[in-house]
């Protein structure tokens, strides 16, 4: 006792360390269980990519996707990868390199002037590596409606090339060298007469064996017009695309209610199915026939913009825009991910936000911890945030990740 009385600062440090040890032990003891675990990267309009470590339990009918809490000091495993100013680094696309899963390619959706940006980041450090800026083609400039927004969205890849897809009109696929980010080819969709002329948006993804690029196009009443509901599902030959040529291997269509818009998609790892987001619904296609085998409406108000699959292909993780109410009582959109069960053709439980924590105010914990910003430890720019827990619309779009069976 005399030793402690003579060293009050040491006693305080010992007490704090004891608290940290106890809280940490409790946190580790209460880590969520589940069938899958891994890391999900979600592209956002803020000029950054959300980086969430997740545990997935399909048997949890309330909250099947969780971000585990670890210790008092590290908070939960939700971080972010900053890319640049939102004015021209808002992103819809993130694609992990097939050769090195520690590298993420990304491409931009907005720009103040007619150009697009492709880049790559290191997921080990969550830091920007490199980027290149490309001017838009003369065909897009002549059309005029999609020169500063509705730019890149979907993407695919081959072994050597990253292939971002221009979402707007007229559509094109860029063939970019993965190592140098040099633009090797720009392939206009109009270069093949089998491609429809009247469409709204174009998205796509490569097949797991990289033999094909699958693209989906929303049929419309005129170029970049109102979606009729009809969807064009098209397979392109990847080897031809690498050479700057557009060769159609298969072309099928399906009809949905007018206004239906398809977005990004992902193959199951075995290549048998394609999980296709469609704003108000989630579709599953047979990858060989391109026929729709599952059609699951999502809850009213949600918007589904992408869906990736678990390693066994049984479940999909969807990137959603979900209406929420902020502290001022205003309804805004928040970026959240949800679990889709293919066998039962339905969503499980509630979605989980990948945006809200980084956008919430710093919370202080007293009395011992006044002045210490402990909540989150997200590497985010929390000091620049306001007191609103949701900063307007937190818009996400595409996602990719590494999910493993536990």
N, C-alpha and C positions, 0 to 999 in steps of 0.2 A: 504493500500500500504506500509505503514511504517512497518507493521508487517511482510509482505513478504520479504521486503528488508533486514530486520534484520535476517531472517532465510532462506537463499538461498537454503540450502539442503532440508528444509521442502517444499519449493516451488517446487523444482524439483520432490520430492516424490509425491506431490499432482498432478503435471502434468502427471507423469507416471501412477499413479492410474487412472486418468481421461482417458488417452489413452487406458489402459487396459479395463476399463469399457465400453468405446465406442466400441472397437473392439469386446469385448465379446458379447455385445448386438447385434451387426451386425451379428456375427457368429451364435448366437442362432436364430435370425430372419430369417436367410437364410438356416436353416437346410433343407435337401432334404425331400420331401414328397414321399410316396410310399405305396404300399399295404402290404408289409412285412417288418419286422425289426428283428434283432437278432445278433447272434455272430457266426462266422465261424472260425474253427480251421483247419489249413492246414499244413500237415507234410512236412518237407524240409530236403534236404541233408546237411544243415549246422549244424546239431546237434541241431536243434530247431524247434518249431512249431509256425507258424504265427497265431496271434490272432486278428481277424478283426471284429469290430462292423460294421454292414452293414444295409443299408436301400435299399429295392428293389422295383422298380417301373416298372412293365412290360409294362406300356404304354409309357415309355421313350424309343424311338426307337434309341437313340444314346448311352446313358450311364445308363442302367437300374439298375446297381449295384453301389452303392456309399458308401464310408466311410465318415460319417458326420464330418465336422469340428466343433469344440466346441469353445474353447477359445484360446487366444494368448498363454496361459501358457500350456495348455494340448495338443494343436495341434489336429490332428485327432486321431480317436480311432483305431490305428493299433499298436499292441504290439507284443511281442514274448515270448515264454516259452523256456528258455535254458535248454537243457538236458545233454549235455556233448560234448566232442571233436568230430568233424565230422568224424574222422577216424573210430570210431566204434559206433557213435550215429547218423549217417545219418538215417533218418526215412522215411518210406513210409506210415506208419500206425498211425492213431490217432482214438480212439474210446471212446466216452463219456459213462460213466457207466450208465446203465439203472436205477440203484437204486438211484444214486446221480449224477446229471448232473454237479456238481462242480468237479468231478474227471474225468480225462482223462487218459486212458491207451494208451501206445505206444509200438512199437516194431521196432527193427533195421534191416536195409537193407544191411549194410556193416560191415566188421570186418577185422582187420589185420591177425587174426588167426581164425580157424574154431569154432566160437561160435556165439550165438545170445543173445540179451538182451531184456527183457521186463521190463516195468516200469510204473509208474503212476505219475501224476502231479496234483497240485491243481489249478483249473482255477480261483479261487477267488484271489489268490496271484500270479499266474503265476510262481509258483516255483515247482521244482522237489521234489517228496515225497520219492520215493523208487525205486529200480530196482533189478533185479536178472539176473544172467548170466547162460546160459545153453550151454553145449557142444553139438555139432551136432551128430546125430546118425551115426552108423557105415555104414549104407547104403549110406548116402550122402558122407561120407569120401571115400568110395570105388569108388563111381562114379567120384568124384574129381572136376568136372567142376563148382560146385556152393558152394564151401566151404567158400569163403570169400566175395562174393557178390551175388546178387539175393537171398537174405535171406527172412526175413519176409516181407509181403506186405499187403495182405488182412487180415481181421479179422472179427469175429463175437463174440457173447456173449450169455450166458444164465443168469439166475438170479444170480448164484453163481460163474460162471466161465467166464473168458476172454479167447478167443480162436484165437490167432494169427495163420496165415496160411503161411507156408513156400512156397515162390514163385518158388523156384528153383526145381531141380530134384535130387533124387526122392522126391515128395511132401509129406508133413505131416501136421497135425493140432495138435497144443499143447493145452492142457486143463489146464488152470492156475487158481488157487484159487485167486479170486479178492482181498481178504483181506490180504493174506500173500504172494502172488505172488509165491507160491509153485507150481512146475510143478507136476500135478496129473497124467496126462496121455500124452503120445506121440502116436498119431494115424497115422500110415503110410497109405497113400492112397493105396499102393500095397497090403494091408491086405484084400481088397475086390476084387474078380476076375471080378466084373462088372465095375471096374474103368479102363479106357484105359491105355495102357502101353506107347504108343508113344504120348507125349505131350510136350509143351514148358513151359507154366506157369500155375499156379493155383491161383485163387483168390476166394473170397466168402464173405458172410454176413449172419447173422441170419434173420429169418422172424420176423415180429413185435410181434407175439404171442410166439416166441421162441420155436415153435414146430419143426422147421426145420433149418438146415444150408444149404443155397444155395451155391454151388460152380460152377465155370466156368473154363473149361480147354481148352487150345488151342491145337487142334490136330496137330501133327507134323510128318515129314517123318521118324523120329527116336527119341529116348529119348533126350529131350532138343534140338531138331533139328529145321529145318525151318518150320514155321507154314503153314499148308496146306490151311487155311481159314475156315476149319470146326471147329465149336465150340461145346463143350459138356456142356450142362446145366443140373446140377444134384442136386437133393434134398436129403439131408441126414437127418436121424432121430436124433433129438437133444438129446433125452433121452439116446439113445444108445451111442452117442458121449461123453456124460458126464461120461459114464462108461468105456470109452476107446475103444469102438467098432464102426465099420463103417458099417452102415446099409443104403443101397440105397433105397429110396422111389420112386423116379422117375428119368428117364434119357432120355433127348431129345437132338437132334442135329440140327444144322442149318449151311448152307454153305454160305461162303462169299469169296471175292477174296483172292487168295493166299497171304500170308503175313499178313492177318488181325489178330490183337492181341487184345483180350479182357483183361480188367483189373478189377478194383474194381466196386462194384455195391451197390445200396441201394433200399430197398423196399419202396413203398409209405406207409404212416402211416396206411392206411386201409388194407394193405396187398394184394391189387388187382393187383398191377403191380411191376415190378422190373426195375429200371433205370440202364442200363448197359453201362459202358464206353467201347469203343473199338478203342482207339487210333485215327483213322481217322474218327470215326463216333460215334453217340450216339444211342443206341438201347433201346427200351422199350419192355419188355416181359410180357405176361400174366402170373401171378404168379401161376395159377392153372395148365395151360397146358404147360408152359415153351415155348410157341410159340412166335415168334417175331411179334409184332403188329406195331412197329414204327422203322424206320431206317433213321436217319438224318445225312448225311455227314457234316463234319465241314470244315471250310475254309482251304485251302492248307497251310501247314506249321504248323498249330496248332496240338497239340497232346492232346487227352482227356484221362486222367488217373483215374478219379473218377467222380461220379455225385451223389449228394444227392438231396432230394426232399423238396419242400415246404410242410407245414402241410396239405394242401388240395390236394396235389399230382398233381397240375396243372403245376408246373414248376420244372425244375432241375437246380441245381447250379453245374457247372462242374469245375473240377480242370484241368487247361490247362498249357501246356508248349508252350509259344508263342515266335516266333523269333522277337527280337528287335535289334536295333543298339545302341551300347554304344558310349561313347564320342570319342573313338579311331577309330570309323567306322567299328568295328567288329560286325558281327551278332552273337548274343548269345541267349540263351533261358531264358525267364523270367517266373516266376510263376504267373499265373493270373486266376481269376475265371470269369465265364460267365453264362448267363441265357438262359436256353433252354425252349421253349414253346412247351409242349407236344401236345396240340390240333392242333396247326399249324405245328408241326414237324419241327421247325426251331429255330435257335438262334436269340436272340434279341440284336441289337446294338453291342457295343464293350465290350470286357472283361476288367476287372479291376485288376491291379497288387496288389498282397499281399506280394510282395518281394521288389519292387523297392525302396520304401521310406526308408526302413531300410538299404538298400545298397547304398543309395546316399550319397554324401558328406555332411558334416555339412555346413550349410549356415549361414553366419553372416549378421546381419542387423544393419546398422549404420545410423547416428552417435551415437545415444544415447545407442544403444544396442551392440556395438562392444564387443566381448568377451563372449557374451551370446549365447549359443547354443539352440535356441528356436524352430527350425524347427523339428517337429516330436514328440519330447518327447516320444520316443517309448520304453524306457527301453532297447533299443538295445545297442550293443557295437559299437556305431557309431564312437567313437574315434579311433577304430582300423581299420576303413575303409580307403581306398585310395580315391583319387579325382574322380575316375570313378563312374559314376552314376549307373552302373550295374557291379557288380563284377563277370565277367565271366558268367557262366551258373548258374542261380538261379533255381535249380531243386526242384520242388514240386511233390507230388503224391497224397496221400489220404487226405480226409477231413471229418469232422463231424461238427455238430453245433446244435444250438438251434435257430430256426426261428419261429417267431410268426406272425399271421395275425394282422395287426394294427387295 
